[in-house]
């Protein structure tokens, strides 16, 4: 493990009963007025947003969504123009009522004091992060900035499509972001629409439709901000410089995390909100001078995280169950009541944000897709050990043996937590193992309990955020080794740890490069087909294969936004297609019957030029043939 400049832990926060500047109301316990103001304001914003989304298009435009992705036996809900109008009017009425209620509560002197106290509390929470940065020595500051710059350069390099090929984010671009805000917020043909992340991408798309600018740059900015947040959050919670840097570096360089720092998906945004929820949970657990900020950050991050990826429910469940357990131990009935109100606000606000999607696309794929449908008990039980082992391997960077690291960290953490509770560790170590470590393990382990209870196999990428907690624990185990009176004096310890770190990091990057080679070559073939087609006389194109359709649409909208090409996934009666696209060697489910050779062919694409002689067929064209079980 590389040796980093070491510093003393960040100073203890002031006791919660010592307010600054005499502003006692800032640090008083939030009551019903606070939660009413925050809750009404939040619900007003969410209802207003949902109403604006549904009001942004006509009924005829809304009914065109099914044409975006006609490849699956699924359609949006049937609803009339009156249904659409009534839906947005109801949401607008809720927003109006909420706004009136918020204004009434905030208008009086007590309400104004509450708003002022919340503002001061949020400012103090922000200042705590600033103080964590200011507390660094000059050497630490330059080291941290240098490592952040190196990580950012690596991520920027990997974000190039020539290095990390377009994959899932190609679908996000073609099916959602490039289709406009309404489609992004309402269309759910497949369970991979990371709505909030895609809406951020849509904002960039409005400036420039280039794929890197639209899909990769927002993630690059998100990963940079999240990296800073993770480091400063750990410093604020009294981790010394070295373990804080090691934890963030190991997390940032793990293969799964590196990959998702380069592709336009929402998992790093999810990680950012998970970190805020975790730090807010710690603050509420151990007493904070800023309870208002902690409650607001817990609720708002919970809502935004769930609107980014629905599986953020695992983070919310971890936080609320931990707080419920701690408040129960403390016999803090008032805090349990506050927690219940906060939970209701998270659920209600999240449902309001998803209201346009539930209205247009319906709840079926959202609540009953293959990722969340329970497996038969016997099948689930048989696959559970392999799933757990491989999931841990993915998170630690090696699918087959990576879970060994989890086991070692678990054993080491258990020993050190026990020693801390018995007063056998130095004070600077004991605080971490008594306060942060139990919560980190709870956030790390509870999702598996929920997965078992639901009998589902959640994709490893949805658990990506958990790796942060594991690497924090690993960094503190390593820190204990380095400071141990006997083990720390062994001359071979630092070179041995450094060698392990270099080998592990090299494996992550080499393995990622190896995994990208196949998709990269496929994308080269897709782009060659696009290049050939773009040079031909413009005409309707039939593209029944989903992958071909997604990539051709991506390239046309990203590289030739001024050209309008008709790309249909299904034949329209009466429309004569000049070009028909299929996989070569009849390996797809669309296997057109032509008596002549394609005008273009490579390893992934065949394009047939169809003579336009006579009127277009009223029904399916004569070459149309689907092989349902290829």
URDA-V726451 format. One record per residue. N is the residue number from 0. D_LAST is the distance of its C-alpha to the last C-alpha in whole Angstrom. Layout:
N;D_LAST
N;D_LAST
This chain:
0;50
1;52
2;55
3;56
4;59
5;60
6;62
7;63
8;61
9;61
10;64
11;64
12;63
13;67
14;67
15;66
16;69
17;70
18;70
19;70
20;73
21;74
22;71
23;71
24;68
25;66
26;65
27;66
28;64
29;62
30;62
31;61
32;62
33;60
34;57
35;57
36;58
37;55
38;53
39;54
40;53
41;50
42;49
43;50
44;48
45;45
46;46
47;47
48;44
49;42
50;44
51;44
52;40
53;40
54;43
55;41
56;39
57;40
58;38
59;36
60;35
61;34
62;31
63;30
64;28
65;25
66;24
67;24
68;20
69;19
70;15
71;16
72;17
73;20
74;24
75;27
76;30
77;32
78;35
79;38
80;40
81;43
82;41
83;40
84;44
85;45
86;42
87;44
88;47
89;47
90;46
91;49
92;51
93;50
94;50
95;54
96;55
97;54
98;56
99;59
100;59
101;58
102;61
103;64
104;63
105;63
106;66
107;69
108;71
109;69
110;65
111;66
112;67
113;64
114;62
115;65
116;64
117;60
118;61
119;63
120;61
121;58
122;60
123;61
124;57
125;57
126;60
127;59
128;56
129;58
130;61
131;58
132;58
133;61
134;62
135;61
136;63
137;63
138;61
139;59
140;58
141;57
142;55
143;53
144;53
145;52
146;49
147;48
148;48
149;46
150;43
151;43
152;43
153;40
154;38
155;39
156;38
157;35
158;34
159;34
160;30
161;31
162;31
163;29
164;26
165;25
166;22
167;23
168;26
169;24
170;22
171;26
172;27
173;25
174;25
175;28
176;31
177;31
178;30
179;34
180;36
181;35
182;31
183;31
184;34
185;32
186;28
187;26
188;22
189;21
190;23
191;24
192;27
193;30
194;33
195;36
196;34
197;33
198;36
199;38
200;35
201;36
202;39
203;39
204;36
205;39
206;41
207;39
208;35
209;35
210;32
211;34
212;37
213;35
214;32
215;34
216;38
217;38
218;36
219;39
220;42
221;40
222;40
223;44
224;45
225;44
226;45
227;48
228;48
229;47
230;50
231;52
232;51
233;52
234;55
235;56
236;56
237;58
238;56
239;57
240;56
241;55
242;52
243;51
244;50
245;49
246;47
247;45
248;45
249;43
250;41
251;40
252;39
253;36
254;33
255;31
256;34
257;35
258;31
259;31
260;35
261;33
262;30
263;31
264;30
265;32
266;33
267;36
268;38
269;37
270;39
271;42
272;42
273;42
274;44
275;47
276;46
277;47
278;50
279;51
280;51
281;53
282;55
283;56
284;56
285;58
286;60
287;60
288;63
289;60
290;59
291;58
292;56
293;54
294;53
295;52
296;50
297;49
298;48
299;47
300;44
301;43
302;42
303;41
304;39
305;37
306;36
307;35
308;32
309;33
310;32
311;36
312;37
313;37
314;40
315;42
316;42
317;43
318;46
319;47
320;47
321;49
322;51
323;52
324;52
325;55
326;57
327;57
328;59
329;61
330;62
331;61
332;61
333;61
334;58
335;56
336;57
337;56
338;52
339;52
340;52
341;50
342;47
343;48
344;48
345;45
346;43
347;44
348;44
349;40
350;40
351;42
352;40
353;36
354;38
355;36
356;33
357;33
358;35
359;32
360;29
361;30
362;30
363;27
364;25
365;28
366;29
367;26
368;23
369;21
370;24
371;27
372;26
373;27
374;26
375;27
376;30
377;29
378;26
379;28
380;31
381;29
382;27
383;30
384;32
385;29
386;28
387;32
388;32
389;29
390;30
391;34
392;33
393;31
394;34
395;36
396;34
397;33
398;30
399;31
400;35
401;36
402;37
403;40
404;41
405;41
406;43
407;45
408;46
409;46
410;48
411;51
412;50
413;51
414;54
415;55
416;55
417;57
418;60
419;60
420;61
421;64
422;65
423;64
424;63
425;64
426;64
427;62
428;59
429;60
430;60
431;56
432;55
433;57
434;56
435;52
436;51
437;51
438;49
439;47
440;45
441;45
442;43
443;41
444;41
445;41
446;37
447;36
448;38
449;36
450;33
451;34
452;36
453;33
454;30
455;28
456;26
457;27
458;26
459;28
460;29
461;30
462;33
463;34
464;37
465;38
466;38
467;41
468;43
469;42
470;44
471;47
472;48
473;47
474;49
475;52
476;52
477;52
478;55
479;57
480;56
481;58
482;61
483;61
484;65
485;64
486;60
487;61
488;63
489;61
490;61
491;58
492;56
493;55
494;54
495;52
496;50
497;50
498;48
499;46
500;45
501;45
502;42
503;40
504;40
505;39
506;36
507;35
508;35
509;34
510;31
511;30
512;30
513;28
514;25
515;26
516;25
517;21
518;21
519;24
520;23
521;19
522;22
523;24
524;21
525;21
526;25
527;25
528;23
529;25
530;28
531;27
532;26
533;30
534;32
535;31
536;32
537;31
538;29
539;26
540;23
541;20
542;17
543;14
544;12
545;15
546;15
547;17
548;18
549;20
550;21
551;22
552;24
553;26
554;27
555;29
556;30
557;31
558;33
559;33
560;34
561;37
562;34
563;32
564;29
565;27
566;23
567;21
568;18
569;18
570;20
571;24
572;26
573;28
574;27
575;27
576;24
577;26
578;23
579;19
580;17
581;13
582;12
583;13
584;12
585;9
586;7
587;6
588;6
589;9
590;10
591;13
592;15
593;18
594;21
595;22
596;21
597;21
598;24
599;23
600;20
601;20
602;17
603;16
604;16
605;17
606;20
607;21
608;24
609;24
610;28
611;30
612;31
613;33
614;32
615;29
616;27
617;28
618;24
619;21
620;21
621;20
622;18
623;15
624;12
625;9
626;6
627;6
628;4
629;0
